[in-house]
Amino acid sequence: MKRTGKGKKLQFTIYNLQFSPELKAIFSFLSAVGKPLFYLLLSFVYLWLFIVSLVKKIHLTKFNLPKKHPPSRRAKTILLYPQRKPLININLIAFLLGVFLSLNTYFLILDTIFKDLPSPQKLSKQEQILTTKIYDRNYQLLYKIFRGENRTPVKLADLPRPFIYATIAIEDKDFYRHRGLSPRGILRAAYLYLFKAKTTGGSTITQQLVKNTLLNSEKTLRRKIKEAILAILVEQKYSKDQILEMYLNQVGYGGAAYGIEEASQKYFGKHAKDLNLAEGALLAGLTASPTKFSPFGLHPEMAKERQAAVLRRMAEDGYITEEEEKKTKEQELKFAPQRDEIFAPHFVMYVKELLVQKYGEKAVENGGLEVTTSLDLNLQEAAQKIVNEEVKKLGDLHITNGAAFITNPKTGEILAMVGSKDYFAKDIQGNFNVTTALRQPGSSIKPVNYSIALENGFTPATLLDDSPITYQVPGQEPYSPKNYDNRFHGQIPLRTALGSSYNVPAVKVLAAFGVKKMIGRGKEMGITTWENQSRYGLSLTLGGGEVKMTDLAVVYGVLANSGVRVDLNPILEVKDSTGKILEKNLQGQETPVLNPGVAFLLTNILSDNSARTPAFGPASQLFIPNRSVAVKTGTTQNLRDNWTIGYTPSRLVAVWVGNNDNSPMSWVASGVTGASPIWRKIMDSLLINSPVEDFPKPDEVKEVEICTLTGTLVCNGCPSVKKEYFLTGTEPRFACAPEKIKEILEKKLSPTSSPQIL
């Protein structure tokens, strides 16, 4: 003890004193309630003094002095003025002060306890954190989206009785008998804590519900008092079954699994309604300490011990027999594999982004949406396997990645989205989605250019000049396009120029009609990336403008749909957490952009194996016997991108190979290596059990027999004749001259140095 501050205060210092948990608990209790109790006691003292003073005052008015003794001066004063009252009643002041201090104490206590006390009504009105689920078209679960808490609500009536009994037995045996608080539980918990130094749960199910939903988890007397008051109020507001249902949908079972439905899925891979007694008993025991009793924790044997404790309680309370207890404890449990499963991850993340754009981040991560997508998971996994296996074969060509995209062009539905060879690949950035990335399309973009020519008087029979040419552009290097085979082929029909993907004729067609027109047409057909027109020149028709694979699928879908653009439709239906349908999409938005005849002519050329034979040979990967399949390849001149895109009336497959870092491949031969073998295997898998489909010929297209050398009507000297399709009004009206045929056969036309189109 030492004197401080001029000797007015004494400061005590106590060294090396250790307090037991029991004493600490008592000190904490006295510290919390001592001051309010002191004020209460003081108010009662004042009240008692006032009552005593009143009694004495009454007796004082009846008091008479003895006659034999002279009164004292003080007594005389009192007798002389017996009726006079003091100006200030000290006893009354003491009483009022006591009442004031008491009321102050009462209000202080009430303010401390009831400050920010939430309403029990929030239990039914509060916005729960629910899990959004994404399914494929056949209702196979692809992924669950949640923030922190993975929760799916279920009805109490849908849960098995043994699980409900197990929860009540281990958590709150008197649940259906008490009014929110269990005196026996509170006294038992207090006794064990104060005298046995053990912590045990004394809270009822109602109290746990209040703590988990309306209060925080701070361990203070104030929170416990709030918890008790709210538990009583909740019991008055809701029925027992409602409280139990809310509890089972709120309580945590370990990790991100909140609520019994997600716990059942996490641990046993089944719906909660299908839990048996052994499984339900284990889950019921988890809530006390999910980490400690987890079958996947550091001590999995404790999960079995906890399950046994639950079963013992059930037997003691009469829910099961001792024989059932014994048999259930011996039953082997089969747990679900513990991994955060995601199927079609590139597609799932693509869909999630679309959902966030439409509904917002909070609704997607917390709102419990149920999303049915267009994806076919079985097809997705088959395509993923093909891409992975084929890319492995291309390692010697410095090709490290591949991607595939499958749609139904009629509806815009995305059936498969393989964004890379493996989403989890570590040798590349596997989660990078190539199908939505900007890549150069190579020659696969040429149909956009040729569509302009065909609607402006050109026909599949129009002869184009495949000969050397150089373009002089002010301020730029001279541009001299070359073919992939580094050769020139003279006068060739448009059908062959497109089918064999010759570059020089395509550049000359673009030069004739202008880059601006091709950009406009590309946007109409589905390209979303050609915004800055000043960036593009004549190389645009050879793939000089970056596009997305998703956009290319829409472009080729226009051809498959007879000129109608159908936007991608990856989401078929969205429901909210109550089952209300927020949107239902039968197909993507339709927009006519091409003359049906032009679309048919392009499709007919791309499905003509003879038209591609000069470049790819008669038996390339692109040729599928007895099937009408239109297909186009594309390879950038720097060998950084290799494409194959093909379609039937109801299926479209786009494939890409290359490297994520944009480094060039060492070599690739379109139609033989690279993307084509992948495309062929996927397309074969689609067609094997599908009926034969032909592309419908529109009325504005007619078939005419022509001379293959001149593209005119047949004359007597024609050595080669074939049937060709024309838009009505563009078919040849005159036959070729025998002299012209003779000239063509005797000598080749000399190359031209200007963009000459015949």
MIVOTOR-815967 format. One record per residue: residue in one letter; x negated, z negated, y of N, C-alpha, C in turn. Coordinates in steps of 0.1 Angstrom, whole numbers, plus 5000, padded with zeros to 4 digits. Layout:
N
AXZYXZYXZY
...
//
This chain:
758
M499150004988500050005000499150005012
K499550085022498750085035499650105047
R499150055058499950055070499650185078
T500750245083500550375090501350365103
G500950445113501650465125501850335133
K500750265137500850145145501550025137
G501550035124502049925117503549925115
K504250025120505650035119506250075106
K505450155098505850205085504850175074
L505350155063504450135051504550255042
Q503450295037503350405028502850365015
F503550395004503150344991502550464983
T501450444976500850544968500750494954
I501350564944501350514930500550614922
Y499550564915498650654908498850634893
N498650754885498550744871499850694864
L500950714870502250674864502950794857
Q503250784844503850894837505350854834
F506250934838507650914836508150984823
S508950924816509550984804510651084808
P511051174800512151274803513451204807
E513651084800514851014803514850954817
L513750904821513650844835513750954845
K513051074842513151184852514551234853
A515351234842516751274843517551184852
I517251044850517950944858517650954873
F516350974875515850994889516551114896
S516551224888517251344894518651324897
F519351254888520751224890520951134902
L520151024903520350934914519951004927
S518951094927518651164939519751254944
A520451314934521551404937522851334942
V523151224936524451154939524251024946
G523050974948522850844955523350834969
K523050934977523450924991525050934992
P525751024985527151024986527750894981
L527150834970527750704965527550594975
F526350594982526050494992527150495003
Y527450615008528450635018529850585013
L530150615001531450574996531450414995
L530450364990530350214989530450155003
L529750205012529850155026531250155032
S531950265029533250285034534250175028
F534050145015534850045009534449905014
V533249875018532849755024533549735037
Y533549845045534149835059535649815057
L536249875047537649865045538049715041
W537149665032537349525028537249425039
L536249445048536049355059537249365069
F537749485071538949495080540149425074
I540349435061541549365055541349215056
V540149165054539849025055540148975069
S539649055079539849025093541349015097
L542149105091543549105094544148975089
V543748935077544348815071543948695080
K542748685084542248575092542948575106
K543248685111543948695124545348635123
I545948665112547348615110547348465109
H546348415102546248265101545948205115
L545148275123544748225136545948205145
T546948285144548148275153548948155150
K548848105137549547985133548747855134
F547547865140546647745140546947655152
N547047515149547347415159546147305159
L545747275171544647175172545147035169
P544346945164544746805162544946735176
K545946645176546346585189545346475193
K544646415183543746305186542446345192
H542046465190540746505195540846605206
P540146585216540246675227539646815223
P540346905228539747045224538447075231
S537747145224536447195230536747305241
R535747335248535947435259536347565253
R535747595242536147725235537547725229
A537947605224539247595218540347595229
K539947525241540947535252541147675256
T540147745256540247885261541147965252
I541047935239541948005230543347965231
L543547825233544847775234545547815247
L544647825258545247855271545748005271
Y545148085263545448225263545748275249
P546748215242547048255228547548395227
Q548248445236548848585235547948695239
R546748665245545948775249545148835238
K545048975237544349045227543049095233
P541949095225540749145230540849295233
L539949335243540049475248539549565236
I538549515228538049595218538149525205
N538749585195538949525182537749565173
I536849475171535549505163535949545149
N536849475143537249515129537849655128
L538649685138539249825138538149935139
I537249905148536150005149535350015136
A535149905130534449905117535149985107
F536449965107537350035097537350185100
L537450225113537450365116536150435113
L535050355116533750405113533550425098
G534050335090534050345075534750465071
V536050485076536850605072536150735076
F535550735088534850855093533650885083
L532850785081531750815072532250855058
S533250795053533850835040534250975040
L535151015050535551145051534451245052
N533451205060532251295062531551315048
T531451205041530851215027531751305018
Y533051285019533951365010533751515013
F533851545027533751685031532351745027
L531351655028529951705025529951745010
I530551655002530551684987531351804984
L532551814991533351934988532652064993
D532052055005531352175010530152215001
T529452114995528352134987528852204974
I529952154968530452204956531152344957
F532052344967532952464968532352574977
K531252554983530652654992530352784983
D530852894987530653024980531153014966
L532152934963532752934950533553054947
P533153144937533853264935535253244929
S536153344931537453334926537553374911
P538253294903538353334889538953474887
Q539753524897540353654896539253764894
K538053734899536953834898536653864884
L536953774874536653804860537353934856
S538653954860539354074856539254184866
K538754154878538654264888537254314890
Q536254234886534854264889534454394882
E533554464888533054594883531954564873
Q532254594861531254564850530254674850
I529054644845528054744843528254804829
L528654924829529054994816528055104813
T528055144801527155244796527755384796
T527055484802527555624801526955684789
K527855754781527455814769527555974770
I526556034765526456184765526556234751
Y527556314748527756374734527556524734
D527256574722527256714721528756764719
R528956894716530256954715530956904703
N530256854693530856804681530956644681
Y530856594693530856444695529756364688
Q528656434687527456354682526756304694
L526456174693525856104705524456154708
L524156194720522856244724522056134731
Y522756054740521955954747522955864754
K522455744757523155644765522455614778
I523155624789522555594802523055464807
F522155374810522555244815521455184824
R521755094832520755034841520754884837
G519754844830519554704826520454654815
E521654674816522654624806523354744799
N523254754786523854854778525154794773
R526254834778527554774774528654874772
T529454844761530654924758531754834755
P532854824763533854724761534754754749
V535154644742536054664731537254564732
K538354584725539454494726539254384715
L539754264718539654164708540354194696
A541454264697542354294685541554394676
D540554464681539854564673538654504666
L538354374668537254314662537654244649
P536754234639537054174627537254024628
R538153964622538453824623537153734619
P536453764608535353684604534353674616
F534053774623533153774634533653674645
I534953684648535553604658535453454654
Y535753424642535653294637534253244637
A533253324634531853294634531453254648
T531853324658531453304672532053164676
I533353144673533953014677533252894670
A532952914657532352804649531052764655
I530252854659528852824663528752794678
E529652854686529552834700530552734706
D531752724700532752634707533852604697
K533652514688534652484677536052444683
D536052384694537352334700537852434710
F537452564710537852664720539352664722
Y540052674711541552684713542252554715
R541452444717542052314719541752254733
H540652294739540352234752540852314763
R540652264775541152324787540052384796
G538952414790537852474797536552394796
L536752254794535652164793535752094780
S534652064773534651984761533951854763
P534751744765534051614767533051584756
R533551604744532651574733531351654734
G531451784737530251864739529351814750
I529951774761529151734772528451604769
L529151504763528551374760527451394749
R527651484740526651504729525451564735
A525551664744524451734751523651634759
A524451544767523751444775522951344767
Y523551294756522951204747521651254741
L521651374736520551444730519451464740
Y519851494753518751524763518151394768
L518951294770518451164776517751084766
F518151074754517650984744516851044733
K517051174731516251244720515351354726
A515451374739514551474745514851614739
K516051644736516451774730517451844739
T517251974741518152044749519152124739
T520352104741521352174733522552214741
G523252314737524252374745525552284745
G525952234756527152164757528352244764
S528052364767528952444775529952504765
T531152524770532252594762532052744764
I532852814756532852964758533253004772
T534252924777534752954790533652934801
Q532952824799531852794808530752894808
Q530452944796529353054794529853174801
L531153214799531653334806531553314821
V531853204826531753184841530353194845
K529453134838528053134841527453274841
N527853354831527353494829527953594839
T529153564844529753664853529953624867
L530253494870530553454883529453374890
L528553314882527453234888526153284884
N525153224890523753254886523353154875
S522053174871521653084860520752974864
E520752934877519952824882520452694875
K519452614872519752484865519752374876
T520952364882521152254892522452184890
L522552064895523851994894524952064901
R524652114912525652194920526252304912
R525352384905525852494897526752444885
K526252334879527052284868528452234872
I528452174884529752124889530652244892
K530052354898530852474901531352534887
E530452534878530752594865531952524858
A531952384859533052304853534352334861
I534252334874535552364882536052504879
L535152604879535652734876536152754862
A535552684852536052684838537552634838
I537752534845539152474845540152574851
L539652634863540552734870540752864861
V539652904854539853024846540753004834
E540752884829541652854818543152854823
Q543352814835544652824841545152964844
K544153054847544453194851544653284839
Y543853264828543853354817544153284804
S544653364795544953314781543653304774
K543653224763542453204755541953334749
D542853424744542353554739541753634750
Q542253634762541653714773540253654776
I540053524776538753464779537753504768
L538253494755537353524744536953674744
E537853764747537553904748536553934759
M536753874771535853894782534453844778
Y534353734772533053674768532353764758
L533053814748532353894738531954034743
N532554074754532054194761531054174772
Q530754044775529754014785528453964780
V528553884770527353804765526253894760
G524953854763523853934758523453894744
Y523054004737522653984723521254024720
G520454044731519054084729518754214735
G517654224743517254344750518354394760
A518654514759519654574768521054574762
A521154514750522454514744523354404749
Y524354434757525354334762526654374756
G527354274751528654294745528454324730
I529454284722529354294708529254444703
E529954534710529854674705528454734705
E527754714716526354764717525454684708
A525754554706524954474697525054524683
S526254554679526554604666525854744663
Q525854824674525154954673523654934672
K523154844680521754824681521154764668
Y521854664662521254604650521654664637
F522854724637523354774624523854914624
G523754984636524155124637525555154633
K526455064636527855084633528755024645
H530055054645530955004654531254854651
A531554774661531754634659532954614650
K533954704650535154684642534754694627
D533654744623533254764609532254654604
L531954554612531054454608531654374597
N530854334587531254244576530854104580
L531154014571530953874574529453834576
A528653894568527153864569526653914582
E527054034586526554094599527154024611
G528453994610529053924621528453784623
A528153714612527553584614526153584620
L525353684617524053704623524153724638
L525053814642525253854656525853734664
A526753664658527353544664526253444667
G525253434659524153334661523153374671
L523153504675522053554684522253504698
T523453484703523753454717523053334722
A522753234714522153114718520653134723
S519953224716518653264720518353404714
P518653514720518453644714517053674710
T516153624718514653654715514253574703
K514553444703514153354692514753394679
F516053424679516753454666516853604662
S516153694670516153834667515553864654
P516253944646515553994633514454084635
F514254134647513054224650512054154659
G512154014661511253944669510053894661
L509253804667508053754660508353674648
H509553614647509853534635511253574630
P511253684623512553744617513153644608
E512353554602512953464592513953364599
M513753344612514653254620516053314621
A516153454621517453514622518253484609
K517653474598518353444586518653294586
E517853214591518153064592519353044601
R519353114612520453104622521753154616
Q521653264608522853314601523453204592
A522553144585522953034575523652924583
A523152884594523752784602525152814607
V525352944610526652994614527652984602
L527153024591528053024579528352884575
R527352794577527652654573528752594582
R528652624595529652584605531052644601
M531052764597532352824594532952764582
A532052724572532652654560533152514564
E532352444573532752314577534152314584
D534352424592535652434600536752494592
G536452534579537552584571537752734572
Y536852814579537152954580536753024567
I535752974560535353034547535152924537
T535152964525534952864514533452844512
E533052744505531652724502531052834493
E531952884485531452994476531253124485
E532053144494531853264503530553244512
E530353114516529153084523527953114515
K527953074503526753094494526453244492
K527553314488527353464485526953544497
T527453504509527153574521525753554525
K525253434524523853404527522853484518
E523253514506522453584497522453734499
Q523453784507523653924509522553984517
E522054094512520954164519521454244531
L520854234543521254304555520454424557
K521054534560520454664563520454694578
F519354674585519254694599519054844603
A519554874615519355014620517855024625
P517355144624515955164630515955124645
Q514955054650514955014664514055114672
R514755204679514055294688515155344698
D514655374709515555424720515755574717
E516755604709516955744705517555834716
I516955954717517456054726517356184719
F518456254718518456384712518556494723
A517956604721517956714731517556654745
P516356594746516056514758516056604771
H515556724770515456814782516956844787
F517756864777519156894781519856774786
V519656654780520256534785519856504799
M518556514803518156494816518656594826
Y518856714821519456824829520956784833
V521656744822523056704824523156584833
K522256484831522356364839522156394854
E521256484857521056524871522356594877
L522956674869524256734873525256624876
L525356524867526356424869526056334881
V524856304884524456234895524856304908
Q524556434908524956514920526456514923
K527256504912528656504914529256364916
Y528856274908529456144908528656024914
G527356054916526555954922525755874912
E524655814916523755744906524455624900
K525255544909525855424904526855454893
A527755554895528755584886528155634872
V527055704873526455754861525755644853
E525055554860524255444853525055324850
N526155294858526955174856528355194853
G528855324854530255344853530955364840
G530155374829530755394816531355524814
L530855634819531455764817531255814803
E532155894798532055954785531956104787
V530856164784530556304787530456384775
T531256484773531156574762530556704767
T529456744761528756864766528956984757
S528457094761528557214753527457234743
L526557144742525357154733525857144719
D525157224710525357214696524057144690
L524157024687522956944683522257004671
N523057054661522457114650521657234653
L522257324662521557444666520357404675
Q520457304683519357254692518157214683
E518457134673517357094664516657204657
A517457294652516957414645516057494654
A516457524667515657594676514457524680
Q514557384682513357304685512257324674
K512757314662511757324651511157464651
I511857564653511257704653510257714664
V510557674676509657674687508357604684
N508457484679507357404676506457464666
E507057514655506257574644505557704649
E506257784657505657914661504557894671
V504757804680503757774690502457734683
K502557654673501357614665500557734660
K501257844657500557964652499858044663
L500158014675499558084686498458024693
G497857914688496757844694495557924697
D495258024688494058104690494258204702
L495458224706495758304718495858224731
H495458104730495458014742496958004747
I497857984738499257954741499557814736
T499957724745500157584741501557544742
N502457624747503857574749504857694747
G506057654744507157754743508457684747
A509457764750510757714754511757814749
A513057764747514157854743515457804749
F516357894751517557864758518657954751
I519757884747520757954740522157934746
T522858034749524158014756525258104749
N526458074752527558164749527858234762
P527558364763527658434776529158444781
K530058444771531458454775531958334783
T531458214779531958094786530958024794
G529658064793528557994800528157874794
E528657834782528257714775526757714771
I526057614774524757594769524757534755
L524357614745524357564731523057494727
A521957534734520657464731519757484743
M518957384746517957394756516657324751
V515757404747514457354743513457374754
G513257264761512457274773510957284771
S510457254759509057264756508957254740
K507757264735507557254721507957114716
D507757014724508056874720508156794733
Y509256734735509456654747508456544748
F507956484737507056374737505556414734
A505356554735503956594732502956544742
K501856494738500856434746499756534750
D499556644743498556744746498956834758
I500256834761500756894773501756804779
Q502256834791503356754797504656794790
G504856734779506056774771507356754777
N507556654786508856634792509156734803
F508156814807508356924817509357024811
N510457054818511457144813511157284818
V510657374809510357504813511657584816
T512757554810513957634812514457624826
T514157524833514557504847513457524857
A512257554852511057574860510957714866
L510157724876509857854882508757924875
R509058044869508058124862508358274865
Q507258354864507458494867508058554855
P509058644857509758694845509158824839
G508158874845507659004840508659114840
S508559204830509559314830510959274826
S511159154822512559114818513459124830
I512959134842513859144854514259294857
K513659384850513959524853515459574853
P516259514844517659554844518359534857
V517959434865518559414878518259544887
N517059584886516659704894517359834890
Y517459854877518059974871519559974873
S520159854875521659854877521959924890
I521059914900521259974913521160124912
A520260174904520060314902521260374894
L521760304884522860354876524160364884
E524360274894525560284902525460374914
N524260444915524060534926523660674921
G524260714910524160854905523160874894
F522360774891521360794880522160774867
T521660834857522260814843521160784833
P521460744821520460714811519660844808
A520160954811519461084809518561134820
T518661064832517961104844516461094840
L515661204844514261204841513461144852
L512661044848511760974858510361014855
D509561014866508161064865507260944863
D506660934851505760824848504360884850
S503860874862502560934865501860844876
P500560854878499860764887500360784901
I500360664908500860664922500160544929
T499960554942499360444950500260434962
Y500660314965501460284977500660214988
Q500660275000499960215011500960135019
V500660005020501559905027500659855039
P501159875051500359825063500059675061
G498759635063498359505063498159445049
Q498259535039498059485025497159585017
E496659535006495859614998496759724991
P496159844989496959954983497459904969
Y498659944966499259904953499460024944
S498760014932498860114922499360054909
P500660074906501260014894500660084881
K500660004871500160054858501060004847
N501160084836501960044824501159944816
Y501859874808501259774799500259834790
D500559964785499560024776498460104783
N498460094796497460154805497460314803
R498660364800498760514799499960554808
F500060684810501160744817501860844808
H503160864809503860934799504661054804
G504361094817505061214822506561194825
Q507261304823508661304825509461234813
I510061124816510761054805512161024811
P513161014802514560974806514560824810
L515460794818515660654822515860564810
R516560614800516760534788515460494782
T514560584781513260554775512360464784
A512460494797511660414807512060264806
L513360234805513760094805513560044791
G513960114780513860064767512460034763
S511460124767510060094764509360014775
S510059984785509559894796508359944803
Y508460074807507360134814507460084829
N506260054834506259994848506360094859
V505560204858505460294869506860354873
P507660394863509060444867509860344874
A509760214869510560104875510160084890
V508860094893508360074906508860184915
K508860304910509360424917510860414920
V511660364911513060344913513260244924
L512460134924512560024934512260084948
A511160164948510760224961511860314967
A512560374958513660474962514860394969
F515160284963516360204968516060084977
G514860034976514359924985514459794978
V513459704982513359574977514559484981
K515059504993516159424998517459444989
K517659564984518859584975518659514962
M517459514957517259444944517359294946
I516859234957517059094959518559054960
G519259134967520759114969521459124955
R521059224947521659234934521259114925
G520059074926519658964917520458834921
K520658814933521458694937522858704932
E523458824933524758844928524858824913
M523858854906523858844891523458704887
G522958614896522658484891521358424895
I520458504902519158444906519358354918
T518858234917518958144928517658114936
T516558184932515258144938514658254947
W515458364949514858464958515458444972
E514858354979515358324993514558385004
N513258375003512458435014512058585010
Q512858675016512658815012511258865016
S510658815026509358855031508258835021
R508558755011507458725001507358834990
Y508358924989508459014978508159154982
G507559234973507259374975507659454963
L507059564961507359654950507059594936
S506259494936505959424923507159344918
L508159324926509359244922509959294909
T510059424907510659474895509759454883
L508459414885507659384874507459234872
G508259154879508259004877507458934888
G507358994900506558934911507358814918
G508558794915509358694921509758584910
E509358464912509658354903511158334901
V511558304888512958274885512958164875
K514158114873514358014862514958074850
M514558024838515158074826516658064826
T517157954832518657934832519258044841
D518558084851519158194859519058334852
L517958354845517858474837518958484826
A519358374821520458374811521758414817
V521958374830523158414837523158564840
V521958614844521758754847522158844835
Y521558804823521858884811523258864806
G523758744809525158724806526158824813
V525758864825526558964833526659094824
L525559134818525559254810526359234797
A526259114791527059084779528559074782
N528859044794530259024798530859134806
S530359254804530859374810530959364825
G529859304831529759304846530259184852
V530759084845531358964851530258854849
R529958794860528958674860529758554856
V529358484846529958354842528858244844
D529058154853528158054856527957954844
L526757894843526557804832527557684832
N527957644820528957544818528557444808
P527557354812527057264802527957144799
I528857114808529756994806531157034803
L531657004792533057034788534056934793
E533756814793534756704797534056584801
V534556514811534056384816535256294817
K535156174810536156064811535555944818
D536355864824535855744830535955634819
S535655514823535655404813536955364807
T538055414814539355384809539955494800
G539155604799539655714791540355824800
K540455804813541055904822540056024823
I540656144822539856264822539556294837
L538256304840537856334854537656484856
E537256554846537156694846537156754832
K537656874831537656944818537457094821
N536357144815535857274818535957364806
L536757464806536857554795535757654795
Q535357694807534257794809533757784823
G532557854825532057854838532857944847
Q532557934860533258014870532958164868
E533958254869533758394867533758464880
T532758564881532658644894532258784890
P533158884892532759024889531659074898
V530559124893529459164902528959304898
L529259354886528859494883529959574878
N529859704880530759794874530659784859
P531859764851531759744837530959864830
G531059984836530360094830528860084831
V528460034843526960014845526459904835
A527259794834526859694824526759744810
F527659834806527659884793526459974791
L526160064801524960154799523660074798
L523559964806522259884804522259824791
T523359764786523359704773523159804762
N523659924763523460024753522060064752
I521360074764519960114764519159994757
L519459874761518659764756518859734741
S519959794735520259774721519859904713
D519259994720518860124714517360114709
N517260104696515860084690515060214692
S515660324692514960454694514360454709
A515060394718514560394732513360314734
R513160204725512060114726510860154717
T511160244707510160284697508860334703
P508860414714507560464719506660344723
A507160234727506260124731506160014720
F507159994712507159884703507159924688
G507360054686507360094672508760084666
P509060144655510460144650510860024643
A509959934639510259814631509659684638
S509859674650509359554657510259434655
Q509859314660510659194659511959214667
L512059314675513259324684514359404676
F514059464666515059544658515759464647
I517059444648517759374638518759474632
P518459514619519359624613520759574612
N521659674614523059654612523759564622
R523059534633523659454643523459514657
S524459494665524359534679523759424687
V522459434690521759324697520959394708
A521259364721520459404732519359314735
V518159364738517059274739516059334749
K515359254756514359294766513159194766
T511959244767510759164767510259164782
G509259074784508659074797507358994796
T506259064801504958994801504359024815
T503958914822503258934835501858994833
Q501459074843500159144841498959044841
N499158924846498058824845498158744832
L499058784823499258724810499558574811
R500258534821500658394822502058354816
D502858464815504258444810504558554800
N505158514789505658614780507158574776
W508058674777509458654775510058744765
T511158694759512058784751513458734753
I514358814758515758774761516658884754
G517558834745518458924738519758864737
Y520758944734522158894734523058984725
T524058914720525258984714526458954724
P527659004721528758964730528958814731
S528658734721528958594722527758504721
R526558554719525358464719524258524727
L523558444734522358484742521258394739
V520058454737518858374734517758414743
A517158324751516058354759514858264755
V513658324753512458254748511258284757
W510458184760509258194768508058134760
V506858184762505658114757504658134768
G503758034769502658034779502057904780
N501657864792500957734794501557664806
N501857534805502457464816501557474829
D500257474827499357474838499157614844
N499857714839499857844845498557924842
S497757864832496557944828496958064820
P496158174820496558294813496358274798
M497158344790496958364776495858464774
S495158444762494058544760494558674756
W495658684749496258814745497658784739
V498558884742499858874736500459014735
A501059054725501659184724503159164723
S503959204733505359194734505959264722
G506959204715507559264704506859244691
V505659184692504859154680504459014679
T503858964690503458824690504158754702
G503858624704504358554715505758514714
A506658544723507958504724508858574713
S508558694710509458774702509658724688
P508658674681508958614667509858494668
I509658414679510558294681511958334683
W512158434692513458494695514158544682
R513358614674513958674662514458574652
K513658464650514058364641515258294646
I515358264658516558194664517758284663
M517558414667518758504666519158534652
D518258544642518658554628519458434624
S519058314628519858194624521258194630
L521358254641522758264647523658364641
L523058474636523758584631524058584617
I523358494609523458504595524858474590
N525558384596526958354592528058394602
S527658494611528558534622529058674619
P530258704623530758844621530058944629
V530059064625529459174633530259194645
E529559204657530259224670529659354676
D530459434682529959544690530359534704
F529559584713529859584727530959684731
P532059634737533159724740532759834750
K533159954748532960064757534060074767
P533860064780534960074790535460214791
D536560234797537260364798536460454808
E535660394817534960484827533660534821
V533360504809532160564802532660674792
K531960784793532260894783530960934776
E531160994764530061034756529961184757
V528761234760528561384761527261424753
E527361534747526161594740525261664750
I523961624750523061684760521761724753
C520961794761519661844757518661724760
T517961684751517061564753515861604762
L515561734763514361764771514761774786
T515961814789516361834803517361744808
G518161674799519261594803520461664807
T520461794805521661874809522461904797
L523561984799524362024788523562114778
V523962124766523262194756523362344758
C522162404756522162554757521662604743
N521662734742521362794729519962764724
G519062744734517662734730517162584729
C518062484729517762344729517162314715
P515862264715515362224702515762084697
S516262004707516661864704517961834712
V518961784704520261754710520561604706
K521261534715521761404712522961374721
K523661264717524861224725524361114734
E524861124747524461024757525760974764
Y525660854769526760794776526560814791
F527660844798527660864813528860794819
L528660744831529860714839530660834843
T531960824842532760944846532360994860
G532061124860531661184873530161204874
T529461134865527961154866527461244854
E528361284845527861364834527361504838
P526461564831525961694835527061804835
R526961894844528061994845527462134841
F526162144840525562274837524662264825
A524562374818523662374806522262414811
C521362374803519962404807519662554805
A518662604812518262744810517162754799
P517362854791516362874780514862884786
E514762944798513462964804512862824807
K513662734812513162594815512762524803
I513462544792513162484779511762534775
K511562664776510362724772509162674780
E509362654793508362604802507962464798
I508962384795508662244792507862234779
L508162324769507562324757506062374757
E505862464767504562534767503562454775
K503962374785503062304793503662174798
K502862074801503361954806503461964821
L504361894827504461894842503261814847
S502661864858501461794864501961654870
P501061554870501361424876501661434891
T502461354896502761354910502061234917
S501761254930501161144938502061074947
S503361104946504361044954505560994946
P506360904951507460854943508460954940
Q508261044931509161154929510161114917
I511361134920512361094910513261224908
L513261264895514061394893515461364888
//
